[in-house]
Amino acid sequence: MIDYIKILLSFIDIDRLKSLPCLTFYREIAPNTGEYQNKMVAEYHYCKITIYDTGIVLFSGSIHKLYNSLNNIKAPNYNNKKLYRGFNGNQFNLNNILNIRTHLTNLFDCKSQQMIFRNIEFGVNTEPTFCPDLFTKGLIMHNGRLFEYRHKNKFAQAIHQQFIVKIYNKSSQYKMCKHTLRVELKYLKMAEVNRIGIVTFADININSLNKVKETLIKRFNELLYYDYSININRLPNKHRKLLSRYSNPRYWSEDLKSNHRDREKKKLALIIKHYSNNLHSILSNEIISKCTFINSN
C-alpha cells in the first residue's frame, strides 16, 4: 500500500554509512555550471541515498521496488539487454512493508522513529476483469482539477497543491497477463498524512494503513468521470444528447459554471448507475478488497 517515499534520517552515523561496502557514493555535478554539488548520492536497489554537506541524510525511492529487487522478483517484461527501472506491479502487503522497515533500520543503524516521512505515496494495484484503459480514458476531474494524460491515455493524474491523484494501467507498463489498474495518492505535503497519525516509519501499522484505505476510497469517490461502458441503445432519447457533453472535459471545465457542476454530475451518476457496467463501483469494491488483503497480512 506504500510505494515511493522520501524520508529524513535523523542522527545517522554518516561515516559508518559511507563505509558500507554495499553503497558507492559519488558527488553529483551541476549540469549548468559543471561544478560539484553540495551532496553525495548512492544508488541502492532503484532507490537513492543522499548525504548533504550540511549533514542531512535522505532516503528516496519506491520501497515496493526495493523489496522486489532484494527478493529477485522481476517484471514480466524484464530484459537484461535493456535499461531496467525495477518492478512494483505485484501486491505489496503489510508484512512486506515491515520487512523493508527492518531492512532500512539495519542499513542505517537507526530506529524507525528516526525515519521521518517527507513525501509518501499510498496506492493499490486493483485487478479488474476489464481493460484498465476503459476506465482511465473516462477520467475528467478530481475536485475541480482536470486530469492530465500521458502514455496514450493509459496514465492520468490530477494535481493538487498538497497531493496528486494518479490512476494508470500498470499491466500495460509491465506487460502483465492480469489486468492491473493502479490507484494512487502521492503526497507533496504531509499535513493530511500527519493528521491520520503517520509521521515516521514507526507509525506504519494495521490501524494507520486502515485510515489510509479510508482516505484512498474517499478520494476515489470524489472522481468526476465518464463511463465508456454506457449502453447507448438502452438510453432514453432525452439522455442520449447529454453524452457528448458529459464525455467532453471542456464542457465541465469551461462551458459549465462550477456552481452548476454538482447538479450535472448527479445526472451523469444516475445514467452510469442505470445504463452502464458502473466501472467505478467495480473498482471501488476492488480497492476495498485489495486494501483489506494487504493490511491483514
Secondary structure, DSSP 8 states (H G I E B T S, - for coil): -EEEEEEEE-S--HHHHHH-TT---EEEE-TTT--EEEEEEEEETTEEEEEETTS-EEEEEEHHHHHHHHTT---TT--TTS-------S---HHHHHHHHHHHHHHHT--GGGEEEEEEEEEEEE--SS-THHHHTTEEEETTEE-EEETTTTEEEEE-SSEEEEEEEHHHHHT-SS--EEEEEEESS-HHHHHTT-SBGGG-SHHHHHHHHHHHHHHHHTEEE--TT--GGGS-HHHHHHHHHHT-HHIIIIIS-GGGHHHHHHHHHHHHHHHS--HHHHHHHHHHHHHHHHHH-
